């Protein structure tokens, strides 16, 4: 799947729904549902009337997924994100804390999965467990990678160290 990024003034990247879904390991339907709930907001539309999501959308989706990992309901997540709106979204320390918490959670999940696979006696059971683990881990790591990517600050040419 090729990803076409839409650019606006200032070098900002915009994502169509399918591109955002693929980048974050979610379905288009999930992105659409989050949009309907107000968890995610398109910032523009293409000439063909496709919704475009801003460069902060992958980080916002990673934040939503981190809150879901804390077992918050979508209603609670909506409330939490509306509280966060008044704070500085660029708070790098908080965002790194989120990444660290998500990594700790993933480590615990992987240890549990490995324990289950180690105890399994039948090959097809191991295969099924590993397949499920791989799929779930891939989806979560895509979200985590999107969050990390959002933390990368592009340095204008000539200002590198």
C-alpha positions as CSV (number, residue, x, y, z in Angstrom):
1,X,0.0,0.0,0.0
2,X,1.6,3.3,-1.0
3,X,1.0,6.2,1.2
4,X,0.4,9.5,-0.4
5,X,0.9,12.3,2.0
6,X,-0.9,15.6,1.4
7,X,1.1,18.7,2.2
8,X,0.0,22.1,3.2
9,X,1.9,25.3,3.9
10,X,4.8,24.9,6.4
11,X,5.4,21.3,5.3
12,X,2.5,19.9,7.4
13,X,1.4,16.3,6.4
14,X,-2.2,15.3,6.2
15,X,-3.5,11.8,6.1
16,X,-6.6,10.3,4.4
17,X,-8.5,7.9,6.6
18,X,-7.0,4.7,5.0
19,X,-3.5,6.1,5.2
20,X,-4.0,7.0,8.9
21,X,-5.5,3.6,9.6
22,X,-2.6,1.8,8.0
23,X,0.0,3.9,9.7
24,X,-1.5,3.2,13.1
25,X,-2.6,-0.4,12.7
26,X,-6.3,0.3,13.0
27,X,-9.2,-0.2,10.6
28,X,-10.8,2.5,8.6
29,X,-14.0,1.7,10.5
30,X,-12.3,2.4,13.8
31,X,-11.0,5.8,12.6
32,X,-14.5,6.6,11.3
33,X,-16.0,5.6,14.7
34,X,-13.5,7.7,16.6
35,X,-14.3,10.7,14.3
36,X,-18.0,10.2,14.9
37,X,-17.4,10.2,18.7
38,X,-15.3,13.3,18.5
39,X,-12.1,11.6,19.6
40,X,-10.5,12.5,16.3
41,X,-11.1,15.5,14.1
42,X,-10.4,15.9,10.4
43,X,-8.7,19.2,9.6
44,X,-9.6,19.5,5.9
45,X,-11.1,17.7,2.9
46,X,-9.6,16.9,-0.5
47,X,-11.1,18.0,-3.8
48,X,-12.7,14.5,-3.9
49,X,-14.3,15.2,-0.5
50,X,-12.0,12.7,1.4
51,X,-11.4,13.7,5.0
52,X,-7.8,14.7,5.8
53,X,-6.4,14.3,9.3
54,X,-3.5,16.5,10.5
55,X,0.1,15.6,11.4
56,X,-0.9,15.2,15.1
57,X,-3.5,12.4,14.3
58,X,-1.1,9.5,14.8
59,X,0.0,10.8,18.2
60,X,-3.7,11.3,19.2
61,X,-4.6,7.8,18.2
62,X,-1.6,6.5,20.2
63,X,-2.9,8.5,23.2
64,X,-6.3,7.0,22.7
65,X,-4.9,3.5,22.6
66,X,-2.7,4.1,25.6
67,X,-5.8,5.2,27.6
68,X,-7.7,2.1,26.3
69,X,-4.8,0.0,27.6
70,X,-5.4,1.6,31.0
71,X,-8.9,0.1,30.7
72,X,-10.7,3.4,30.4
73,X,-14.0,3.4,28.5
74,X,-14.5,5.6,25.4
75,X,-16.6,7.9,27.5
76,X,-13.8,8.3,30.0
77,X,-11.3,8.8,27.2
78,X,-13.4,11.5,25.7
79,X,-13.5,13.3,29.1
80,X,-9.7,12.8,29.6
81,X,-8.8,14.2,26.1
82,X,-11.1,17.2,26.6
83,X,-9.2,17.9,29.9
84,X,-5.9,17.5,28.1
85,X,-7.0,20.1,25.5
86,X,-6.3,22.9,27.9
87,X,-2.8,21.6,28.6
88,X,0.3,21.9,26.4
89,X,0.0,19.1,23.8
90,X,3.7,19.4,23.2
91,X,4.6,18.3,26.6
92,X,7.3,15.9,25.6
93,X,8.0,14.6,29.1
94,X,4.4,13.5,29.5
95,X,4.4,11.9,26.0
96,X,7.6,9.9,26.8
97,X,6.0,8.8,30.1
98,X,3.1,7.4,28.1
99,X,5.5,5.6,25.8
100,X,7.3,4.1,28.8
101,X,4.1,3.0,30.4
102,X,2.9,1.4,27.1
103,X,6.3,-0.4,26.7
104,X,6.0,-1.8,30.3
105,X,2.5,-3.0,29.6
106,X,3.6,-4.6,26.3
107,X,6.5,-6.3,28.1
108,X,4.1,-7.8,30.6
109,X,1.7,-9.0,27.9
110,X,4.6,-10.6,25.9
111,X,5.8,-12.4,29.0
112,X,2.3,-13.8,29.6
113,X,1.9,-14.9,26.0
114,X,5.3,-16.6,26.0
115,X,4.4,-18.4,29.2
116,X,1.1,-19.6,27.6
117,X,2.9,-20.7,24.4
118,X,5.6,-22.5,26.5
119,X,3.0,-24.5,28.3
120,X,1.0,-25.5,25.2
121,X,1.6,-29.1,24.1
122,X,0.1,-29.2,20.6
123,X,1.7,-27.6,17.6
124,X,-1.5,-26.1,16.3
125,X,-2.2,-24.4,19.6
126,X,1.3,-22.9,19.6
127,X,0.8,-21.7,16.1
128,X,-2.6,-20.1,16.9
129,X,-1.3,-18.5,20.1
130,X,1.8,-17.1,18.3
131,X,-0.3,-15.8,15.4
132,X,-2.7,-14.0,17.7
133,X,0.2,-12.6,19.7
134,X,2.0,-11.4,16.6
135,X,-1.1,-9.7,15.2
136,X,-1.9,-7.9,18.5
137,X,1.7,-6.9,19.1
138,X,2.0,-5.6,15.6
139,X,-1.1,-3.4,16.0
140,X,0.1,-2.0,19.3
141,X,3.7,-1.4,18.2
142,X,2.4,0.5,15.1
143,X,0.5,2.8,17.5
144,X,3.6,3.2,19.6
145,X,5.8,3.9,16.6
146,X,3.3,6.6,15.5
147,X,3.6,8.2,19.0
148,X,7.4,8.1,18.8
149,X,7.3,9.5,15.3
150,X,5.2,12.4,16.5
151,X,7.9,13.2,19.0
152,X,10.6,13.7,16.3
153,X,11.1,17.3,15.7
154,X,12.2,18.3,12.2
155,X,15.1,20.7,12.3
156,X,15.1,23.3,9.6
157,X,18.0,23.1,7.1
158,X,21.1,24.8,8.3
159,X,20.3,24.5,12.0
160,X,21.6,21.0,12.5
161,X,24.1,20.4,15.2
